[in-house]
């Protein structure tokens, strides 16, 4: 798959899914602590989200980093907008910003 194909796939994912998480592993079986933490936050909030396991697809793993210009996974998108990785998601959750953002963006879908 070319870099363009990967970028197209990511764009389709984040357009079709109001909350999209690129992670290592799956929500039921996260493969790293950072992915696990983001899943715990989203589950705690009761958010409906889709995810993609970057460990199954090395091209996707590199593609999401290039797409967002962010060097690490997990990566969370809300309403088609890149939010950040574990640290940013955790800070936003603790301050209440994440809940506001998701209710605004997802309610608007």
Secondary structure, DSSP 8 states (H G I E B T S, - for coil): --HHHHHHHHHHHHHH-SEEEEESEETTEESSHHHHHHHHHHHHHT---EEEEGGG-HHHHHHHHHHHT--SS-EEEETTEEEESHHHHHHHHHHTHHHHHHHHHHHT-
